[in-house]
Every structure is written in C-alpha cells, then in structure tokens.
Amino acid sequence: MRRHDTTRRFRARARIITIAAPIATGIVAVGGAVAIASLDGPRDGVLVAYLAIVFVMGLLVAVFGVITARHSRTLNALTARYPADAVFLARRLPPVVSDLPAFLRSKGVDAQIGDGWYAGVAHPGGISVFSSGSDPRELVRMDWDEVGDVAMVRTPTVGGDSRWSVTIDVKPYVVPLTVDLGDAWGIVTMNLDAADTAAVLRLLESRRPTSTRA
C-alpha cells in the first residue's frame, strides 16, 4: 500500500495518541472513583461531574475511532483499486478562498465537497476526489491538463502559528485550491508533517504524464 510508504512518522505519533487516550480515560475513571469513594458521604454534584467527564472522554475516543476507521476503509479500498497510484487524504482549507465551486459548476458536477477530509487519488488521468466508505465513488476529477503547479506552502493557523499545506493551481481559475494532506490510523485523523507532505507530493507528481507538467 503505497500511501503507507510515506507516513511512518505519522503512524508513530498516531500510535502514541491511540494508546494514550484510552489509558488517560481509564486513569480518570479509576482515579475519580477512588476519590469519590474516599469522600465522607455521597456528594451528588461531584458524582455528576465525575460521570460527565468520564462519559465525554469515552465518547470522544469512540467518535474519533469511528471517524478514523471510516477514512481508513476508504483509503484501503482505493489503494486496492489503484495499486500503482498515489492515494492520500486531503482537506480543503475554509479560510483560504478558492475557485472550487466555480470549477465544479464548469464541469457540471453536482457534488457538495465540504471542508472535511476526503480521499484522493493521483493517477495517469488526473487527480480524483472520492466519497468515503468501503465502496468509494468518484465525486470529481481534475484532469492533468487542468492542473498547473502543485506546491507546498505555509498556512497561518489560529494563534499566529503556521503549518505546511498544499496549493493546487486548477486552470483556468486564478486562485489555487489549498488543502491539507493527512492520513488516518488508530483513532487519529490528522495532518501530515512537512517531510511526509513533501513525500506525498513527489508520489503525486510521479503519476503526472510528462507532457502535462508545468
């Protein structure tokens, strides 16, 4: 599965989070139960707060696990379907203006592509975006003759920091489409780091026919 060749560091980070999150939930549950048992008599307010915290923590772990499992199934299905091509996860950046809606209208595509994570495949015909699930369907394709430069950029984040993202120059529109690249493992769906992003871009560009390279 070629998508995993470039994400060893991602899997290491995701493994730590996947193991640590349930352990942290268990520690809070056990520690809270012990603390409540040591109180002098029942205290309904403390008990309610304890149960609420444990429930929320457990729910978050479960929700993240379900979401990540769905993305993993999509990526696995596409990797099996396109074994020689570049399979990746991408998310359009809401704060960055793009011409994606105009592009979809120009192609007559009636697909609502939001700001969540979508699976993509770079193949000899272009870059395709797929729906999620075990049997993903192609939502839209950007043919290679419609794609200009694909480059890494620094995107500002909340708090004055920044992270590595990718711009895709979709012709003939002026403003490039900006996306984050990510992957899904365990209970974690998150952005790739700079090295993994660059590796995915190299794999993506390897699927572009020489005649269409900018």
C-alpha positions, 0 to 999 in steps of 0.5 A: 500500500503505497500511501503507507510508504510515506507516513511512518512518522505519522503512524508513530505519533498516531500510535502514541495518541491511540494508546494514550487516550484510552489509558488517560480515560481509564486513569480518570475513571479509576482515579475519580472513583477512588476519590469519590469513594474516599469522600465522607458521604455521597456528594451528588454534584461531584458524582455528576461531574465525575460521570460527565467527564468520564462519559465525554472522554469515552465518547470522544475516543469512540467518535474519533475511532469511528471517524478514523476507521471510516477514512481508513476503509476508504483509503484501503479500498482505493489503494486496492483499486489503484495499486500503482497510484498515489492515494492520500487524504486531503482537506480543503482549507475554509479560510483560504478562498478558492475557485472550487465551486466555480470549477465544479459548476464548469464541469457540471458536477453536482457534488457538495465537497465540504471542508472535511477530509476526503480521499484522493487519488493521483493517477495517469488521468488526473487527480480524483476526489472520492466519497468515503466508505468501503465502496468509494465513488468518484465525486470529481476529477481534475484532469492533468491538463487542468492542473498547473503547479502543485506546491507546498506552502505555509498556512497561518493557523489560529494563534499566529502559528503556521503549518505546511499545506498544499496549493493546487493551481486548477486552470483556468481559475486564478486562485489555487485550491489549498488543502491539507494532506493527512492520513488516518490510523488508530483513532487519529485523523490528522495532518501530515508533517512537512517531510511526509507532505513533501513525500506525498507530493513527489508520489503525486507528481510521479503519476503526472504524464510528462507532457502535462507538467508545468 
